[in-house]
Amino acid sequence: MSRQSSRAQQACLRCRTQKRKCDKQLPGCALLSRACRYAVQNGSVNPAAQQPSVSVPVPELTQLTPESISSTIKAQVITAIGGERSVRQAAAVYFQTIQSWLPIIDERLYYDRLPSSLKDTPEFCLLTLCMFLLGTVPVDHELSLRMRSLYTLAKTFVALIDATGENTLDLLQARLLLTIFEVGHGMYPAAYMSMGANVRAAVALGANGTCDRQLCAMFNSAERADEARCTWRGIVIADRYVALESGKGSLIHKDVMPMNAAESQGSIRTICPTTRAETAIHEARPSIPSIDQVLTHVHDPTQHQDFNNNEALQLLKTLNAFEATLQAHPALNTLCDSTTALWRSAALTFMKFGCHVKQPDGEYCNALALTRLVELVKDLVSSCVMLVSGVSPFHPGALPVFVIQPVYKAALLLRGDLMNNPRFQNKNAGRDLENSLQCMGGRWLAARRYLLDLGGRDMQ
């Protein structure tokens, strides 16, 4: 290779950002001693430089001012993603995939704010970086070095902005997207700790409020107030999911929940208009207190001593009513609905617990719970078969992170409570669930972690 062909035509992006002299060597300049990102003539990035880590040029200790932190974040986000055209492409991927099941960002408002906010607002830049990160698919079932670097970069920027004393809606949304990234890729206990920070930041910001007038005044517009509501609802759903995963209970205290449980579901009139069927599903979803009751009954040992059968049966009726509504709207009875997935996970946990309750005259409760458990698992297996076979239309990149946990729980039940159960005749059900997790693992690595756990149980 000639010397000319082994040199880039201009300095690498990192040297240009830090205003250092670059020797333009390929694949990496002498400063870095590893592959660099070089812009080529058509404005794209050199294909030979797609695997680098992302540098974090933090200002000198004596220069850690809000101004220098802001400049660092804005410069690094542009370096990591590219110019406005690349940002728009990344945002389009996000809105085509993540937005369908986590509608917390007003698409029209985001694009309206994009040109100016990308230059002026570090929190908006961080939100854009998190959108880009969440929309990126793992390569060969692994987080690439670049994805890990971008994740570390985003977490660093959250801490830097926190240090400046800022707490904005853009920052709150960025926090939630980072937590979803951690949940989706099985990054615990990071997800659990991030979830607690999300709740405190949302309450401090007032995003959990219920008064339209106060929210509009606080966030300066009805559109931003709607974003705040939807972001709070996303935090509530993510909190319940993490609680069901960790078994440590919800991180949202009842004192910060809206007085009306229905209001905690949020308003989505601006961001995600609902159809009549979606409205029916929305109204029939079990209330937040119902899911809290599941968590309390299952994970609080003091409740095991005097379990209230009447309350359990009432909770069972609530879950049954929701399932009946799902059956009435088959188009929505799929894997790709966040709150439906949350309900399924809670229901599986509750029914499994109900099968083993030891109380006087508790045989009816045990039998009813087992019957419902079989039906729930059958429903999940059917949905998974349609997913893997391609019968159920869905965008692979649009798979919600919340669908993974109930599939894993169903697979565990087929190896435990439902093993050799005469009411469950499908001998291929376990394989169907594992194939589904394998498929999901191409998008969210938490599914791979669950598969490894199932494989470890087979060897025990």
C-alpha positions as CSV (number, residue, x, y, z in Angstrom):
1,M,0.0,0.0,0.0
2,S,1.4,3.4,-0.9
3,R,1.8,6.1,1.6
4,Q,-0.8,8.2,-0.1
5,S,-3.5,5.5,0.1
6,S,-2.8,4.9,3.8
7,R,-3.5,8.5,4.7
8,A,-6.8,10.2,5.1
9,Q,-7.5,13.5,3.2
10,Q,-8.2,15.4,6.5
11,A,-7.8,15.1,10.2
12,C,-9.8,12.5,12.1
13,L,-12.9,13.7,13.9
14,R,-11.4,13.4,17.4
15,C,-8.3,15.5,16.5
16,R,-10.5,18.0,14.8
17,T,-12.7,18.3,17.9
18,Q,-9.8,18.6,20.3
19,K,-7.9,20.9,17.8
20,R,-4.8,18.7,17.8
21,K,-2.5,18.0,14.9
22,C,-3.3,14.7,13.2
23,D,-1.0,12.6,11.1
24,K,-4.0,11.3,9.1
25,Q,-2.8,7.7,9.2
26,L,-5.2,4.9,8.5
27,P,-6.8,3.1,10.2
28,G,-5.7,5.2,13.2
29,C,-3.6,8.3,13.8
30,A,-0.6,8.2,16.0
31,L,-2.4,10.1,18.8
32,L,-4.9,7.4,19.3
33,S,-3.0,4.2,18.2
34,R,-6.4,2.7,17.2
35,A,-9.0,3.1,14.5
36,C,-10.3,6.6,14.1
37,R,-13.4,8.1,12.5
38,Y,-12.6,10.0,9.3
39,A,-15.2,12.0,7.3
40,V,-15.0,11.3,3.6
41,Q,-15.9,13.5,0.7
42,N,-19.6,12.6,0.5
43,G,-20.0,13.4,4.2
44,S,-20.3,9.9,5.4
45,V,-18.0,8.1,7.7
46,N,-15.1,5.9,6.5
47,P,-16.3,2.3,6.5
48,A,-13.0,1.1,7.9
49,A,-13.6,3.2,11.0
50,Q,-17.0,1.9,12.2
51,Q,-15.7,0.1,15.4
52,P,-14.0,2.8,17.4
53,S,-14.8,3.7,21.0
54,V,-16.0,7.2,21.8
55,S,-13.7,9.6,23.5
56,V,-14.9,11.7,26.4
57,P,-12.8,14.9,26.5
58,V,-13.8,16.1,30.0
59,P,-12.5,19.6,30.7
60,E,-9.7,20.2,33.1
61,L,-10.6,20.0,36.7
62,T,-10.3,23.8,37.2
63,Q,-12.6,24.3,34.1
64,L,-15.5,22.1,35.1
65,T,-18.0,24.9,34.7
66,P,-21.6,24.6,33.4
67,E,-20.5,26.4,30.2
68,S,-17.6,24.0,29.5
69,I,-19.7,21.0,30.4
70,S,-22.4,22.2,28.0
71,S,-19.9,22.8,25.2
72,T,-18.3,19.3,25.7
73,I,-21.7,17.6,25.5
74,K,-22.8,19.4,22.4
75,A,-19.5,18.8,20.6
76,Q,-19.3,15.1,21.6
77,V,-22.9,14.3,20.5
78,I,-22.3,15.8,17.1
79,T,-19.0,13.9,16.9
80,A,-20.7,10.6,17.9
81,I,-23.8,10.9,15.6
82,G,-22.8,13.4,12.9
83,G,-24.4,16.6,11.6
84,E,-28.0,17.5,11.5
85,R,-28.7,15.1,8.6
86,S,-27.4,12.2,10.5
87,V,-29.3,13.2,13.6
88,R,-32.5,13.3,11.6
89,Q,-31.8,9.9,10.2
90,A,-31.2,8.6,13.8
91,A,-34.4,10.3,15.0
92,A,-36.4,8.7,12.1
93,V,-35.2,5.2,13.2
94,Y,-36.2,6.0,16.8
95,F,-39.7,7.2,15.9
96,Q,-40.3,4.2,13.6
97,T,-39.4,1.7,16.2
98,I,-39.2,2.8,19.9
99,Q,-41.9,5.4,19.7
100,S,-44.5,2.8,18.8
101,W,-44.4,1.2,22.3
102,L,-42.8,4.1,24.4
103,P,-44.6,7.2,23.2
104,I,-42.8,9.8,25.4
105,I,-41.5,12.2,22.8
106,D,-43.7,14.4,20.6
107,E,-42.3,13.7,17.1
108,R,-43.5,16.9,15.5
109,L,-42.2,19.0,18.4
110,Y,-38.9,17.3,18.4
111,Y,-38.2,18.1,14.7
112,D,-39.4,21.7,15.3
113,R,-36.9,22.1,18.1
114,L,-34.1,20.2,16.3
115,P,-32.1,22.9,14.5
116,S,-31.7,25.4,17.3
117,S,-31.8,23.1,20.3
118,L,-29.0,20.8,18.9
119,K,-26.7,23.8,19.0
120,D,-27.9,25.5,22.2
121,T,-29.2,22.9,24.7
122,P,-27.0,20.1,26.2
123,E,-30.0,18.3,27.6
124,F,-31.6,18.1,24.1
125,C,-28.3,16.9,22.7
126,L,-28.1,14.2,25.4
127,L,-31.7,13.1,24.6
128,T,-30.8,12.9,21.0
129,L,-27.8,10.7,21.9
130,C,-30.0,8.4,23.9
131,M,-32.5,8.1,21.1
132,F,-29.6,7.1,18.8
133,L,-28.3,4.6,21.3
134,L,-31.7,3.0,21.9
135,G,-32.4,2.7,18.2
136,T,-29.1,0.9,17.6
137,V,-29.4,-2.9,17.2
138,P,-26.6,-5.2,18.6
139,V,-24.2,-6.8,16.2
140,D,-24.1,-10.6,16.2
141,H,-26.0,-10.8,19.5
142,E,-23.4,-8.6,21.3
143,L,-23.1,-5.0,22.3
144,S,-20.3,-3.6,20.1
145,L,-17.5,-1.6,21.6
146,R,-19.0,1.5,20.1
147,M,-22.4,0.8,21.7
148,R,-20.8,0.3,25.1
149,S,-18.8,3.5,24.7
150,L,-21.9,5.5,23.7
151,Y,-23.7,4.1,26.7
152,T,-20.9,5.1,29.1
153,L,-20.7,8.5,27.4
154,A,-24.4,9.1,28.0
155,K,-24.2,8.0,31.6
156,T,-21.3,10.4,32.1
157,F,-23.2,13.2,30.6
158,V,-26.2,12.6,32.9
159,A,-23.8,12.9,35.9
160,L,-22.2,16.1,34.5
161,I,-25.6,17.8,33.9
162,D,-26.7,16.7,37.4
163,A,-23.6,18.4,38.8
164,T,-24.7,21.7,37.1
165,G,-28.0,21.6,39.0
166,E,-30.2,21.2,35.9
167,N,-33.3,19.1,35.9
168,T,-35.4,19.4,32.7
169,L,-37.9,17.3,30.8
170,D,-35.3,16.6,28.1
171,L,-33.0,15.2,30.8
172,L,-35.7,13.2,32.4
173,Q,-36.6,11.6,29.0
174,A,-32.9,10.8,28.4
175,R,-32.7,9.2,31.8
176,L,-35.7,7.0,31.0
177,L,-34.3,5.9,27.6
178,L,-31.0,4.9,29.3
179,T,-32.9,2.8,31.8
180,I,-34.8,1.1,29.0
181,F,-31.5,0.4,27.3
182,E,-30.3,-1.2,30.5
183,V,-33.5,-3.2,30.9
184,G,-33.5,-4.4,27.3
185,H,-29.9,-5.6,27.5
186,G,-30.1,-7.1,30.9
187,M,-27.8,-4.6,32.6
188,Y,-28.6,-5.2,36.3
189,P,-28.3,-3.8,38.9
190,A,-27.7,-0.7,36.8
191,A,-31.3,-0.6,35.6
192,Y,-32.7,-0.9,39.2
193,M,-30.5,2.0,40.4
194,S,-31.3,4.1,37.3
195,M,-35.0,3.6,37.9
196,G,-34.8,5.1,41.4
197,A,-33.0,8.2,40.0
198,N,-35.7,8.5,37.3
199,V,-38.5,8.5,39.9
200,R,-36.8,11.2,42.1
201,A,-36.0,13.4,39.1
202,A,-39.6,13.1,37.8
203,V,-41.1,14.0,41.2
204,A,-38.6,16.9,41.6
205,L,-39.6,18.2,38.2
206,G,-43.4,17.8,38.9
207,A,-43.9,15.4,36.0
208,N,-46.2,13.2,38.2
209,G,-48.7,16.0,38.5
210,T,-52.4,15.7,37.4
211,C,-53.6,19.2,37.0
212,D,-53.6,20.3,33.4
213,R,-53.3,23.9,34.1
214,Q,-50.3,23.5,36.5
215,L,-48.5,21.2,34.1
216,C,-49.0,23.5,31.1
217,A,-47.7,26.4,33.2
218,M,-44.8,24.3,34.5
219,F,-43.7,23.1,31.0
220,N,-44.7,26.2,29.1
221,S,-47.1,24.5,26.6
222,A,-49.8,21.9,26.3
223,E,-47.6,19.8,24.1
224,R,-44.7,19.7,26.6
225,A,-47.2,19.0,29.4
226,D,-48.4,16.0,27.4
227,E,-44.8,14.8,27.0
228,A,-44.3,15.1,30.8
229,R,-47.4,13.0,31.4
230,C,-46.4,10.3,29.0
231,T,-42.9,10.3,30.4
232,W,-44.2,9.8,33.9
233,R,-46.4,6.9,32.6
234,G,-43.3,5.4,30.9
235,I,-41.5,5.6,34.2
236,V,-44.4,4.0,36.1
237,I,-44.5,1.1,33.6
238,A,-40.7,0.7,33.6
239,D,-40.7,0.8,37.4
240,R,-43.2,-2.0,37.7
241,Y,-41.3,-4.1,35.1
242,V,-38.0,-3.7,37.0
243,A,-39.8,-4.5,40.3
244,L,-41.2,-7.7,38.8
245,E,-37.7,-8.6,37.5
246,S,-35.8,-7.8,40.6
247,G,-38.4,-8.9,43.2
248,K,-37.4,-5.9,45.3
249,G,-40.7,-4.1,45.1
250,S,-41.7,-0.8,43.4
251,L,-39.5,2.3,43.8
252,I,-42.5,4.6,43.4
253,H,-44.0,5.5,46.8
254,K,-47.8,5.7,46.8
255,D,-47.5,9.3,48.1
256,V,-46.2,10.5,44.7
257,M,-48.8,8.7,42.6
258,P,-51.8,10.6,41.3
259,M,-54.9,10.3,43.6
260,N,-56.9,8.9,40.7
261,A,-55.2,5.7,39.6
262,A,-56.6,6.1,36.1
263,E,-54.8,9.4,35.8
264,S,-51.5,7.7,36.3
265,Q,-51.8,6.2,32.9
266,G,-51.3,9.7,31.5
267,S,-52.7,11.7,28.6
268,I,-51.6,10.7,25.1
269,R,-53.8,12.9,23.0
270,T,-51.0,14.8,21.4
271,I,-48.2,12.2,21.1
272,C,-50.2,9.0,20.3
273,P,-53.8,9.4,19.3
274,T,-55.8,6.3,20.2
275,T,-58.4,4.3,18.3
276,R,-61.6,3.1,19.8
277,A,-60.1,-0.4,20.4
278,E,-57.0,1.1,22.0
279,T,-59.2,3.2,24.2
280,A,-61.1,0.1,25.4
281,I,-57.8,-1.6,26.2
282,H,-56.6,1.5,28.0
283,E,-59.7,1.6,30.2
284,A,-59.6,-2.1,30.9
285,R,-55.9,-2.3,31.9
286,P,-55.5,-3.3,35.6
287,S,-54.9,-0.3,37.8
288,I,-51.5,0.5,39.2
289,P,-52.7,-0.5,42.7
290,S,-53.6,-3.9,41.3
291,I,-50.0,-4.6,40.1
292,D,-48.8,-3.2,43.4
293,Q,-51.0,-5.7,45.2
294,V,-49.4,-8.5,43.2
295,L,-45.9,-7.3,44.2
296,T,-47.0,-7.0,47.8
297,H,-48.6,-10.4,48.1
298,V,-45.7,-12.2,46.4
299,H,-42.7,-10.4,47.8
300,D,-43.7,-9.1,51.2
301,P,-43.2,-12.1,53.6
302,T,-45.5,-10.5,56.2
303,Q,-48.4,-11.0,53.8
304,H,-47.8,-14.7,53.6
305,Q,-49.0,-15.3,57.1
306,D,-52.5,-13.8,56.7
307,F,-53.1,-13.9,53.0
308,N,-56.6,-12.4,52.2
309,N,-58.4,-14.8,49.9
310,N,-61.2,-12.3,49.2
311,E,-58.7,-9.7,48.1
312,A,-56.8,-12.3,46.0
313,L,-60.1,-13.3,44.3
314,Q,-60.9,-9.6,43.6
315,L,-57.5,-9.1,42.1
316,L,-58.0,-12.3,40.0
317,K,-61.3,-10.8,38.7
318,T,-59.5,-7.6,37.7
319,L,-56.9,-9.5,35.7
320,N,-59.6,-11.7,34.1
321,A,-61.5,-8.6,33.0
322,F,-58.5,-7.3,31.3
323,E,-57.9,-10.5,29.5
324,A,-61.5,-10.6,28.3
325,T,-61.0,-7.2,26.8
326,L,-57.9,-8.4,25.1
327,Q,-59.8,-11.3,23.6
328,A,-62.4,-8.9,22.3
329,H,-59.7,-7.0,20.4
330,P,-57.4,-9.7,18.8
331,A,-55.4,-7.0,16.9
332,L,-54.1,-5.7,20.2
333,N,-53.7,-9.1,21.9
334,T,-50.1,-9.4,20.7
335,L,-46.6,-9.5,22.2
336,C,-46.0,-5.9,21.0
337,D,-47.9,-4.0,23.6
338,S,-46.0,-2.7,26.6
339,T,-48.7,-2.6,29.2
340,T,-50.2,-5.9,28.0
341,A,-46.7,-7.4,28.5
342,L,-46.5,-5.9,32.0
343,W,-49.9,-7.3,32.8
344,R,-48.9,-10.8,31.6
345,S,-45.8,-10.7,33.7
346,A,-47.7,-9.7,36.8
347,A,-50.4,-12.2,36.1
348,L,-48.0,-15.1,35.7
349,T,-46.3,-14.1,39.0
350,F,-49.6,-13.9,40.8
351,M,-51.0,-17.1,39.5
352,K,-47.9,-19.1,40.2
353,F,-48.0,-17.7,43.8
354,G,-51.7,-18.6,44.0
355,C,-51.0,-22.2,43.1
356,H,-49.0,-22.6,46.3
357,V,-51.0,-20.6,48.9
358,K,-51.4,-22.6,52.0
359,Q,-54.6,-21.4,53.7
360,P,-57.7,-23.1,55.2
361,D,-60.2,-23.7,52.4
362,G,-57.7,-22.4,49.9
363,E,-58.1,-25.4,47.4
364,Y,-60.5,-23.4,45.3
365,C,-58.0,-20.5,45.0
366,N,-55.2,-23.0,44.1
367,A,-57.3,-24.7,41.4
368,L,-58.4,-21.5,39.9
369,A,-54.9,-20.0,39.8
370,L,-53.6,-23.2,38.1
371,T,-56.3,-23.1,35.5
372,R,-55.6,-19.4,34.7
373,L,-51.9,-20.1,34.7
374,V,-52.3,-22.8,32.0
375,E,-54.5,-20.4,29.9
376,L,-52.0,-17.6,30.2
377,V,-49.0,-19.8,29.1
378,K,-51.1,-21.2,26.2
379,D,-51.8,-17.6,25.0
380,L,-48.2,-16.6,25.3
381,V,-47.0,-19.7,23.4
382,S,-49.5,-19.0,20.6
383,S,-48.3,-15.4,20.3
384,C,-44.7,-16.6,20.2
385,V,-45.4,-19.1,17.5
386,M,-46.9,-16.3,15.3
387,L,-43.9,-14.1,16.1
388,V,-41.3,-16.6,15.1
389,S,-43.2,-17.9,12.0
390,G,-43.8,-14.4,10.7
391,V,-47.6,-14.7,10.8
392,S,-47.8,-11.9,13.3
393,P,-46.6,-8.8,11.4
394,F,-44.1,-6.7,13.4
395,H,-40.9,-4.7,12.8
396,P,-38.0,-6.5,14.4
397,G,-36.5,-3.2,15.6
398,A,-39.8,-2.2,17.2
399,L,-40.0,-5.1,19.6
400,P,-40.8,-3.7,23.1
401,V,-38.3,-4.6,25.9
402,F,-41.2,-5.6,28.2
403,V,-42.3,-8.6,26.1
404,I,-39.2,-10.6,27.1
405,Q,-39.9,-11.2,30.8
406,P,-43.3,-12.9,30.5
407,V,-42.0,-15.3,27.8
408,Y,-39.1,-16.3,30.1
409,K,-41.5,-16.8,33.0
410,A,-43.7,-19.0,30.9
411,A,-40.7,-21.1,29.9
412,L,-39.8,-21.5,33.5
413,L,-43.3,-22.6,34.4
414,L,-43.2,-25.3,31.7
415,R,-40.1,-26.7,33.5
416,G,-41.8,-26.4,36.9
417,D,-45.4,-26.0,37.9
418,L,-46.8,-27.0,34.5
419,M,-44.3,-29.8,33.8
420,N,-46.3,-32.9,32.8
421,N,-49.6,-31.1,33.6
422,P,-52.4,-33.0,31.8
423,R,-54.1,-29.8,30.9
424,F,-51.1,-28.7,28.9
425,Q,-50.8,-31.0,25.9
426,N,-48.5,-29.0,23.7
427,K,-45.1,-30.8,23.9
428,N,-43.3,-28.3,21.8
429,A,-44.4,-25.3,23.9
430,G,-41.1,-25.0,25.7
431,R,-39.1,-25.0,22.4
432,D,-41.5,-22.5,20.9
433,L,-40.9,-20.1,23.8
434,E,-37.1,-20.6,23.6
435,N,-37.2,-20.0,19.9
436,S,-39.0,-16.8,20.5
437,L,-36.4,-15.7,23.1
438,Q,-33.7,-16.5,20.5
439,C,-35.5,-14.3,18.0
440,M,-35.9,-11.5,20.5
441,G,-32.2,-11.8,21.5
442,G,-31.2,-10.3,18.2
443,R,-32.7,-7.0,19.4
444,W,-32.5,-7.1,23.2
445,L,-29.7,-9.0,24.9
446,A,-31.8,-9.6,28.0
447,A,-33.5,-12.4,26.0
448,R,-30.0,-14.0,25.5
449,R,-29.4,-13.7,29.3
450,Y,-32.7,-15.5,29.9
451,L,-31.8,-18.2,27.4
452,L,-28.5,-18.8,29.1
453,D,-30.3,-19.1,32.5
454,L,-32.7,-21.7,31.0
455,G,-29.7,-23.6,29.6
456,G,-28.0,-23.5,33.0
457,R,-31.1,-25.0,34.6
458,D,-31.1,-27.8,32.1
459,M,-27.6,-28.8,33.2
460,Q,-28.4,-28.7,36.9
